[in-house]
Amino acid sequence: MTRYSRHLVIPTAISALLMSACGASVEGNEDAEIRTVTVNRCGEEVEYTTPQRSVVYEGGSADKMFALGLVEHVHGYVMPPANPPVEESPWAEDYAAVEFLSDDLLNRELVVDANADFVVAGWNSGFADSRGITPEILDSLEIQSFMHAESCFNYPGYEEHHAPFEGLFTDLERLGMIFGIEDRAEELVAEYRERVTAVQEQAPEGDPIKVFLYDFGTDQPFTAASQVPPNEIIEFAGGENIFGDVEARWTEVTWEAVVEGEPEVIIILEYNDQPAQEKIDFLLENPTTATLPAVQNEEFYILDYNEAISGPRNIDGLESFAEYLHDYAESR
């Protein structure tokens, strides 16, 4: 029913390099470890001094830092219960080398108590007006912040649009600028682009396979729209997200719209605190969804939480789902 394909990326410790890439300005080049650089943050030019005590929120943020070999610049991580255990991560050793700060949502007090000089998170998935922790608030506290480019889509005042995978690549390149490791970032992005291209070249021929991603919700389902990584995971693998024409990130829809979409495959988003099997059981037992082609044929694919949010494991999720979809196309 479900196939996993784990492509391990081993983080490499790389010494900081002097800034030489275009798109950023640098001061203090006499010191390769601590210097200042101006980098775009959701359409706003921001000056960064090389962070030494980073706090990262959720697996996507931590993985980006670890994939770039920046574990020595990470003080600790915040990991809410939805995230899978860090011991399952390709960067488990890096997680073990830094401090676990909280399993709560990101908040200002936690960041201040950690004496952080840099916070990595997404908009509405970490930073939020409702919790009083935004880049502007952290700026006022002289704490630097970095926002996932993919999440800039609905960031008030500084919207910046990136296709989800391009957002991932942009983040790695910008972090490379901030930490002076542009060469490592470019190398990593090139590797990821090659893996994406390889999947696209092997996508099944013919009409795209209709796919629905089931995040959560019983009265009304929450799903992936056009501005989040699963939309491109589906598209690059040879599928069609039945809500891929919705200009949003994660969004609420109706079961009637799902039925109209007639999905052949359903991706179940796996949370650590919301097992996929419970969602599958609901789809099987709910009279409205029981008639869906994917449900009748029990074509369910389980996507790991950290493969769905912006981070290096998007590439793993793409490769694994592409393998599943290729097998499905051959059997139908």
C-alpha positions, -999 to 999 in steps of 0.1 A, spaced: 0 0 0 28 24 9 64 26 -3 92 46 12 124 56 -4 149 72 18 178 90 1 202 99 29 220 132 26 250 132 49 257 167 62 293 177 58 312 201 82 324 229 60 343 259 72 328 294 66 339 309 33 343 346 24 313 360 6 317 360 -32 282 353 -46 261 379 -63 228 390 -48 243 399 -14 266 426 -1 292 419 25 311 439 51 339 427 74 356 403 49 387 402 71 369 378 93 355 347 76 336 335 107 317 367 117 306 391 90 277 411 77 257 404 46 224 417 32 200 390 21 164 391 9 137 381 34 103 378 18 109 408 -5 127 429 22 164 435 22 177 425 57 212 428 71 225 397 88 255 391 110 267 355 110 245 337 136 260 316 163 230 306 184 202 297 160 168 284 171 150 263 145 113 255 144 101 221 132 120 196 110 120 216 78 140 245 94 164 222 112 170 200 82 179 230 60 206 240 85 219 205 90 219 197 53 242 227 48 265 215 76 256 242 100 251 222 131 277 242 150 256 273 145 224 258 159 217 262 196 185 242 197 153 232 181 115 234 188 96 204 177 58 202 182 41 168 186 30 166 150 66 161 139 80 126 136 107 116 161 140 132 153 157 98 157 141 89 124 158 119 106 187 115 82 203 141 105 196 123 137 232 128 149 229 166 144 197 167 163 214 149 192 243 174 191 220 204 198 195 212 225 158 202 224 141 234 236 104 226 236 75 206 220 53 237 222 46 262 194 72 288 188 69 318 210 89 349 219 97 339 255 112 307 244 135 324 219 145 351 244 152 325 271 174 306 247 195 338 241 190 331 204 205 354 178 187 338 148 153 321 144 143 300 114 106 293 108 78 298 84 49 323 83 19 309 102 40 278 110 62 293 136 60 331 132 25 344 138 9 377 149 -15 357 172 14 344 193 34 377 193 64 364 174 70 379 140 101 390 122 93 426 130 90 419 167 123 400 167 139 428 148 129 451 176 146 427 201 177 426 179 172 389 172 176 380 135 150 359 117 148 339 85 114 330 69 109 301 45 104 316 11 76 292 3 56 307 32 61 343 20 30 338 -2 7 351 25 31 371 46 14 405 51 32 435 35 61 415 21 45 389 -2 71 370 -23 59 342 -45 80 311 -52 69 277 -65 74 254 -35 105 235 -46 120 268 -59 113 282 -24 133 253 -9 163 260 -32 160 297 -25 162 291 12 193 270 9 210 296 -13 200 325 11 212 305 41 244 299 23 248 336 19 241 343 55 266 318 68 292 323 40 290 288 25 276 297 -9 296 269 -26 281 242 -3 246 256 -9 250 257 -47 263 221 -46 233 209 -26 208 228 -48 224 213 -79 221 178 -64 184 183 -55 176 198 -89 192 167 -106 170 144 -84 139 163 -93 147 163 -130 153 125 -129 118 120 -114 102 143 -140 118 124 -168 105 91 -156 69 102 -150 42 80 -164 29 88 -198 -6 97 -206 -32 117 -187 -20 128 -152 -34 106 -123 -59 125 -102 -46 128 -66 -62 142 -34 -41 150 -4 -60 144 29 -44 164 57 -70 163 84 -107 171 91 -139 152 92 -167 178 87 -145 195 60 -111 183 49 -79 203 50 -57 198 19 -28 210 -1 -34 237 -27 -10 251 -52 15 269 -29 29 240 -8 54 212 -16 29 184 -20 14 201 -50 47 198 -69 54 163 -54 22 152 -71 28 172 -103 65 162 -108 56 125 -102 30 125 -129 -1 133 -110 -27 161 -109 -36 176 -75 -74 180 -77 -70 212 -58 -39 223 -76 -57 253 -92 -65 269 -58 -42 298 -52 -35 291 -15 -12 271 7 -30 247 30 -67 251 26 -101 239 37 -124 224 10 -157 204 10 -162 167 7 -185 175 -23 -156 190 -41 -135 160 -33 -161 137 -48 -163 159 -79 -126 155 -83 -128 117 -85 -93 111 -72 -77 78 -81 -50 81 -54 -52 97 -20 -21 109 -1 -25 107 36 -4 132 55 11 114 85 14 133 118 32 118 147 1 126 169 -25 118 141 -18 83 128 -25 78 91 -45 46 97 -72 66 116 -76 88 86 -78 59 62 -104 42 84 -125 74 83 -124 75 45 -133 38 43 -163 42 67 -176 76 57 -205 71 31 -195 102 12 -159 92 6 -165 54 3 -176 59 -33 -143 76 -43 -122 55 -68 -92 58 -46 -111 45 -16 -128 17 -34 -94 5 -47 -77 13 -14 -51 34 -32 -36 52 -2 -1 67 -1 13 78 33 34 110 31 56 118 61 50 152 77 86 163 71 83 154 34 53 177 31 66 209 48 93 229 31 126 212 37 152 188 21 130 158 27 106 171 0 130 154 -24 127 121 -6 89 125 -6 89 132 -43 111 102 -52 91 78 -30 57 90 -43 69 89 -79 79 52 -74 44 45 -60 26 64 -88 47 47 -115 37 13 -102 1 24 -99 1 36 -135 15 3 -148 -11 -17 -129 -43 2 -138 
